[in-house]
């Protein structure tokens, strides 16, 4: 609908309506425009003057009566192109401001099953390895088997390496065989199984890029969050690597 399209280009609903009315009528005076558009005469004066100021409409006086007429629609295109050129001109400066604020952490909170799925999906955007802590026995209680299999398949297809620590259990020990593609590259996944009595994780924590994802593994507490902070991710990565080295003393065979 033309009225909606004009609104997308920056006109208000009434401005779009008046513009199309004058376009249809041709050069007209206010009473005629107001009557055709259904907008009060007073408001019509105000809107028409605004459209003249925008440069997409003009006015002239004939026999002491003021008429309004639409300029060539090409002017609308020209003005949009001018805006685009201005946007391109200031883009580098805006980008530099954004980069200067990059150190400010961002926290996104998610609730429900779909929210948790969104967190897992975001980890697939990583260009580097995924590090973290999980509980492979409890994970399927939160996310469906179909989703986990699809997630693992896409992670392998993207060649994203994973290193995780997980409490030992029968379910954890067979997790890779059950959820990962057959004959996948084993070099892409390393898991240390630790004593579940001493190191039982109720949350999954994944460190990737400049982000740290935290997901509850309790079905009655479907929530999680993503902390986007280079400094926090760097600290969590260092803690994980320390735990990874130390975990060799607690690995369950």
Secondary structure, 3 states (H helix, E strand, C coil): CHHHHHHHCCCCHHHHHHHHHHHHHCCEEHHHHHHHHCCCHHHHHHHHHHHHHHCCEEEEEECCEEEEEECCCHHHHHHHHHHHHHHHHHHHHHHHHHHHCCCCCEEEEEEHHHHHHHHHHHHCCCCCCEEEEECHHHHCCCCCHHHHHHHHHHHHHCCCCEEEEEECCHHHHCHHHHHCCCCCCHHHEEEEEECCCCCCCCEEEEEECCEEEEEECCCCCCEEEEEECHHHHHHHHHHHHHHHHHHHHCECC
